Amino acid sequence: MDTPATDIHFMEQAIALATEAACKQEVPVGAVLVLDNIIIAKGYNQPIATPDPTAHAEIVALRAGAKYLNNYRLLNTTLYVTLEPCAMCVGAMLHARIKRLVFGAYDPKGGAIQSVIKLLDTKQFNHRIEYEGGILAPECGRLLSDFFKAKRLAPKNVH
């Protein structure tokens, strides 16, 4: 199945935000929240800068989207994120009632959609989120691997 051009376009916007996060020495993950083919909110990882352990790209975008719509329910929205979301972010998406999730790279260490656990396949939740993974995965994954490679190669401060 071919990836819709809109999914590629919005994932490219999320990649730009992930790049911005990397420039600020945050783990490069970006997210955009879309309603009726319009970006209504954006976010990138910023737990170090804020300091807030919940400041993942998805949470930042969901919070901004809720403010934009003046509603904690983000009905009929699609969230595009460069990395498979963690359990915390999946919980927030379920509570926000987003309609659809599109993510880039899979996360074999913390992904809660397909990689580690499959939260959105759990039948007990009272809300269902459609999802699609692997959109522009090589580009999204490269941002992460380059970021962590640079971190490993960076000189350590020794006192």
N, C-alpha and C positions, 0 to 999 in steps of 0.2 A: 504494500500500500504506500502510495506517495504521501509525503508530509505536506500538508497545506501550506501555501505561501505565507499565510498569516501567522502560523505557528513559527515558521522560520524567522519572520520579521520580528515578532515579539521576543523570541529567544535571543536574537541578536541584540535587542535592547537590554535584556537581562545580562548578556555577556559584557556589554559596555559598563554596566554597573558593577559587575564582578571585577573588571579591570580597575575601576575606580577604588574598590575596596583594597585590592592588591597594592595600589599606589600608596595607600594609607596604612600599609602593613597589617591589614586584616585579612583573614582567610578569604580568598576571592570567590564569593558567592553573591549573585545578584538576582533580584526578583522584580517582576512587574505584574501589577494587577490590572486586568482588562475587563471593561464592560462595554458591550456593543461596539467592539473593535476600536476602543479608545482607551489609552492608558490612563487610569484614574489614580494610580499610586505606584511608587517605586520604593525599593529598598536594597540595601547591600549590608553584608555582615559588618557589625560595629560593636561587638561586645567589649573589645579592648578600649576603644575610645570613649564609650559611654559612661563608665564601666557597668555593663548589664549582661549577665549570662544569657538572658532571653533575647538579646538584640540580634537574632539571626535575620538574614535577608527577608525571609518569608514573614516573620513577625513584624518587622519594620514596615513592610508593604501592607500587611493586613491592618495594622494600626492606622496608617495613613489613609487607607481606603475607607475604613470605618469613619474617620473624621470627615473625609470628602463627602461621603454619602449621609453623614450624620445618623448612622445606624450600625449597630454591631453585627447585623446580618448582612452579608455580602452576597446576596442572592444573584444568580445568573452571571457571576464573574468567573473568569479564568485566571489562575495564577501560573505564571511562567517563572521557573527557577532553574538556575544552572546546575544545581546538584540535587540529587534525590533527598527529599526532606527527612529529618529525624523525627522521632516519636513526638517530641514537644510540638514541633511545627505541624505535624499531621493533626494532633489534638486541636490546635488553634484553628486549622482549616475546617475541621468538622464542626466546631462551635460556631464559626463564622458562616457556615453553610455555603461555602464556595461551590460552584457547579462542577468545575473542571480544573485539573492540575496537569501541567505539562512541565516535565523536567528534562535536563540534559544528561549529565554524567550520573552513572550509578555509584552508590556509596557502599562498598563492601564492608565497611567498618561500622556504619551507623544508619544506613538507609532503612526507612520504615515503610517503604512502599513495596519493594521487591527483594532487596538485597539481604537484609538481616531478619526483618519481620515484615509481614504483609498486612499492615493495619487496615488498609482500605478494602481488603478482601474479607474483613471480619463482618459477619452478618448481624451481629448484635447491636451495632450502632444504628441510631434512628435516622441517619442521613447517609446518603451515598454520594461519593465524589467520583466522577469519571476521571481516568488518568491515562497519560501516555508518557512513556519514558524513552530516553535515548535520542531526543531531538538535539541535533548538533553536539552529540556526546563527545566526539574527538576534540572539538574546540573547547568545550567546557572542561573536559578532563585535562587538557594541556595547560590551561590556566592554573589549575590546582597543582599539577605535577611540577610545573616550572616554579611556582611559588615556593613549594616545599623543598625543591632542589636548591633554590637560592638560599633558603633558610639554613639548610644543612651545610652549605659551602661558605656561609658568612663567617668571618672571623669571630671567635668568641672573646668576650671581655674577660680577661683573667686578672685578678687583683691579688 
